[in-house]
């Protein structure tokens, strides 16, 4: 069962998003961003929707919490084990903040943390923040019947593998996949391409013309 929840970017983040989309250049409080090509632009736009962005030189900046707030709301609605997929490290950090705000313990499985998965599978904690590129074949996530997508990558293979890690032999309950998106953004285009099983980058670039 696939469900989508949508949030609106605040005015500051929307200004940055629109500038990057239209002009390939944007100004942050901590510095400027110059995008070299269309693929990098897609990457940066996806980071904007997650709420954290770093200038070309300087520290990363929290520019919006719209999607993080959506996640907090979703986590407060359940006490069941939950897997939250995310692409960027900053997005994983947002998952941990959201879990804390919801009063839930979170663990992580990613390129920077390989210890959390076994602990979560063993019954420790409620929320597993999982980097979608690390959620590959062989990982059993059937402790959860709810999977939330904070952000996804451009790989159809990674996305389909993530779906299959929750809905697989051993899963005894209906599975809900909750997709968090920012309205009028690259989020919607990526999700549409993934659900249509299209090559994501080409489909999104075509949709943005």
TORVEX-449641 format. One record per atom (N, C-alpha, C): x, y, z. Coordinates in steps of 0.1 Angstrom, whole numbers, plus 5000, padded with zeros to 4 digits. Each point is the difference from the previous one (the first is absolute). Example, Ala and Ser with C-alpha at 12.3 -4.5 7.8 and 13.67 -1.06 7.14 Angstrom:
513249435078
499150125000
500950125000
499650114993
500950115000
499250115008
//
This chain:
500949885000
499150125000
500950125000
499950084989
500850124999
499250135003
500650085009
499450125004
501050124999
499450114996
500950124998
499550115010
500950075006
499750125008
500950114995
499450124999
500750114993
500150125009
501150075000
500250125007
500450114991
499950135004
500450114992
501350065006
500950034991
501250075005
499750145005
500850045010
499950145005
500550094989
499850135002
500450104990
501550004998
500849995010
501550004998
500449894992
499649885003
500449884993
499450004985
498850054999
499450014987
500850094991
500450115005
500850104993
501349934995
500749935009
501249934996
499749894989
498949925002
499749904990
499750064987
499250114999
499750064987
501250054993
500950065008
501250064994
500949894994
500249895007
500849894995
499349944988
498749985000
499349944989
500150094987
499950135002
499950094989
501450054995
500850045010
501350074997
501249925003
499949885006
501249925004
500950075010
499550105007
500750085010
499150045011
500449995012
499250045012
500950055011
499450095008
500750065011
499449955013
500949945009
499649965013
500650105010
499549995012
500650095011
501549965002
500449884998
501349965002
500950004988
499550044988
500850004988
499249984988
500649994988
499349994987
500249864995
499149964991
500049874993
499950034985
501049944993
500050014985
499949854995
499049974993
499849874995
500649984986
500849904998
500849984987
499249954989
499049915003
499349934989
498649955005
499249954991
498749965004
499949895010
500949915000
500049895009
500350055014
501050085001
500350065013
498850095005
499450064991
498850085004
498949915006
499849884995
499049915005
500449965014
501349975002
500549965013
499850125011
500350124996
499850115009
498550035003
499249994990
498650025002
499449895010
500549884999
499649895009
500450045014
501250055002
500550045013
499250115006
499550104991
499250115005
498749945006
499449914994
498749945005
500249935013
501249955002
500349935013
500250105011
500350134997
500150105010
501450045004
501149944994
501450045004
500750014987
500850114999
500850034988
501350075004
501149964993
501350065002
500450084989
500550125002
500650084989
501249944994
500550064989
501249944994
501250005010
500150115008
501050015010
499350055013
500149925011
499350045012
499249895006
499550025012
499349895007
498649984995
499449885001
498749974996
499050085009
498950034994
499050095007
498649934999
499350005011
498649965000
499250114994
499349974989
499350104993
498549985001
499549885005
498649985001
499849875008
498849995007
499749895008
498749934995
499550044989
498649964996
499949844999
501049944994
500049854999
500249945013
501050055008
500249955013
498850015009
499350114999
498750015008
499049894995
499949974987
499149904996
500449865006
501349985001
500549875006
499750005014
500150105008
499750015014
498549965002
499150064992
498649975000
499849854998
500649944990
499849864996
500549915011
501150035006
500649925011
499150015013
499450115002
499250015012
498749924999
499749964988
498749924997
500249855003
501249965002
500249855002
501049975011
499949895006
501049955010
500649874994
499649974988
500549884993
501450034995
500849904998
501350014994
499950074986
500950094996
499950074988
501450004993
500149994987
501250024993
499850134992
501050095001
500050134993
501150004990
499750004987
501150004990
500350154997
501350024998
500550144997
501349984991
500250114992
501249994991
501250065006
499950135005
501150075005
500249995015
501350025004
500350005014
499250105008
499950124994
499250105007
498549965002
499549924990
498749955002
499949895011
501049925001
500149905011
500050085013
500750115001
500150085012
498550055003
499350044990
498750055002
499149895005
500249884996
499249885005
500249985015
501250015004
500349995014
499450115008
500050124995
499450115007
498549985001
499449964989
498649975000
499649895010
500749905000
499749895010
500150055014
501050075003
500250065014
498850095003
499650084990
498850095003
498749925002
500049884994
498849925001
500149915013
501150015007
500249915012
500449864997
500649984989
500449864995
501549994999
500549885003
501449974999
500349974985
501150054995
500449974986
501449944999
500149924990
501349944997
500350024985
501149974996
500450034986
500849894993
499749984987
500849924992
500450084987
501350024999
500450094989
501549984997
500550074991
501550004998
500850045012
499450085009
500850045011
499649925013
499049925000
499649925012
499549874995
500749895004
499649874996
499549925012
500050065012
499649935012
498550005003
499350104995
498650015004
499149904995
500249944988
499149914994
499749885009
501149935004
499949885008
499250035014
500350125006
499450035012
498550024998
499650074989
498650034997
499349874997
500749914992
499449874996
499749925013
500950025010
499949925013
498950065009
499350114996
499050055008
500350135008
501250054997
500450135007
499650124992
499450105006
499650124993
498749974992
499550114995
498850004992
500350044986
500850104998
500250064986
501449964995
500049954988
501349974994
500250104988
501050095001
500350094990
501049924990
499549984988
500849924991
500350074987
501350014997
500450074988
499649914988
499250054991
499449914990
501049934992
501250054997
501049934993
500549885008
499950005013
500549895009
498949895002
498850034996
498949915002
499849894990
501149944996
500049914989
499549865002
500349914991
499649875000
500549925012
499149925007
500449925011
499750065013
499750135001
499650075013
498549975003
499849955012
498749965004
499450115009
499050074995
499450115008
498549975004
499749875000
498649965003
499650035014
500850045009
499650055013
499050114998
500150084990
499250114997
498949974990
498950055001
498950004990
499750144994
500850095005
499950144995
501450044995
500150054988
501250064995
499750144995
500950095004
499850144997
501250044991
499750074989
501050054991
500250155003
501050045007
500450145002
500550064987
500949924994
500650044987
500449874993
500150004987
500449894992
501150054990
500749904995
501050034990
499550004986
500950004990
499649994986
500049864994
500249905009
500149864995
498749935003
499549954989
498849925000
500349875008
501249944997
500449885007
500050015015
500650115005
500150025014
498650015006
499150074993
498750025005
499249875001
500149924989
499349885000
500549905010
501350005002
500649925011
499550045014
499950135002
499550055013
498549955002
499250004990
498649955001
500049865005
500949924993
500149865002
500649965014
500750095006
500649965013
498950005011
498950074998
498950005010
498949904997
499750004987
498949914995
500749884994
500349905008
500849884996
499549885009
500549884996
499649885008
500450035015
499149975009
500250035014
499150115005
499650094990
499150115004
498549945001
499450025012
498749955002
498950105000
500450134998
499050105000
500050084987
498850074997
500050094989
501150115002
500650044989
501150105001
499550134994
500350115008
499750134995
501350084997
500050054988
501250084996
499550154999
500650085009
499650145001
501150094993
499650074990
501050094993
499850145004
501050065006
500050145003
500550094989
499350104996
500350084988
499850155003
500850084993
499850145000
499250034987
498950085002
499250034988
500750094990
499749974987
500650084989
501549995000
500549885002
501449985000
500549884993
501349985000
500649884994
499549875007
499650015012
499549885007
498949934993
499050084995
498949954993
500449934987
500950064993
500449954987
500849875002
500950005010
500749875003
499149895003
499050035009
499149895005
499249954988
499550094991
499249964988
500949914991
501250044998
500949914992
500249875006
500349995013
500249875007
498849914999
498850065002
498849925000
499749954986
500450084990
499849964986
501149914995
501049975009
501249914997
500750064988
500250135000
500850074989
501450025005
500950034991
501350055003
499950145006
500450015012
499650125008
500550134995
501350014998
500750124996
499450054987
499949924990
499550044987
498550045001
499249935008
498650035001
499850145007
500850025011
499950125007
500450124992
501149994993
500550114992
499050034989
499449904994
499050024990
498850085006
499649965012
498950065007
500250155004
501350035001
500450145005
500250094988
499949954988
500250094988
498850094998
//
